[in-house]
């Protein structure tokens, strides 16, 4: 079997490196040196992207209540720092899913990001590998399973959506197995697609079609449009065969939601578990009883997640659901959490509440949309610097020292 490391070692020049060498990329990279937080990267991405593209990444379902509450949940947690603990030297290393990571952070799956920046999937994966943290490739990525392994390397996880064409899903999983991906992440909170109204208002909806509104929108961002023209329309490389009648990548992206398997159940998950020989994570869990059942099944990890608010609006904030799930699994599996992570101190709060690590979604996505690989790397750098500072100010020297005693309120 060809391993991820062997593919990475054999790699020469790539489209991602070519994209980063153009003058526009160099200007974007210079701009991100003046960013101090993830919100700065978000503003740069918003300035660069057409409204419809930005809203596709930034938006969520219906009234976006859950989107806002994900962030508010972190803001509600208060810490009680320890004093006089000698925090000159900080060690951010930890174990995630049984293997060493330089930070208690992993990059979660984000789909379609090549529409934000050419070859952004590869750029984010490379940034993760350089930072020594896991990266998760989305089924809906604009880079194939093989390309990411060849051009990025590092700790790679593959995220699987469940299609009605079950054998297509299993075929993608088999490709990830053969090429050496470390873990499989099964997303279970998308039996149907959420109602994302920003997309409708921007004429970025099922089925996609060019309209005066979105054509003017695209034309309003000439740098973005020129990048698309220069590098070509991104391709959803892993699912191109799902809608063979579609005439464009945009049609595939907008129609793929029709192919979710709403009948996928516990038996289907068990079959998938049995066919994958390595670690399995299940993403999209908010209930303690579901997590307990997954632990009993032998699943290795859960990602406590509401899909960034993009599915059921009104779902509980992921951080609020975390403590009950941690109690239910009783250390039998790893517990990660995503949704609303924007500061390094958020990782401290999540770990204090029982998480093994946090997962990034929009944070690295905003960076990549602002400046490609350099922007993604800047997002991770910002969060690392904030994490170190937050640990020092909290009076802890290692990730293992972060515990519930730091919390002003233990939660429920």
Secondary structure by P-SEA (a helix, b strand, c coil): cccaaaaaaaccccaaaaaaacaaaaaaaaaacccccaaaaaaaaaacccaaaaaaaacccccaaaaaaaaaaaaaccccccccccccccccccccccccccccbbbcccccccccccaaaaaaaaaaaaacbbbbbbccccccaaaaaaccccbbbbbbbbccaaaaaaaaaaaaaaacccbbbbbcccccccccaaaaaacccccccccaaaaaaaaacaaaaaaaaaccccccccccccccccccaaaaaaaccccccccccaaaaaaaaaacccbbbbcccccaaaaaaaaaacccccccccccccccccccccccccaaaaaaacccbbbbbbccccccaaaaaaaaacccbbbbcaaaaaaaaacaaaaaaaaaaaaaaaaaaaaaaacccccccccccccccccc
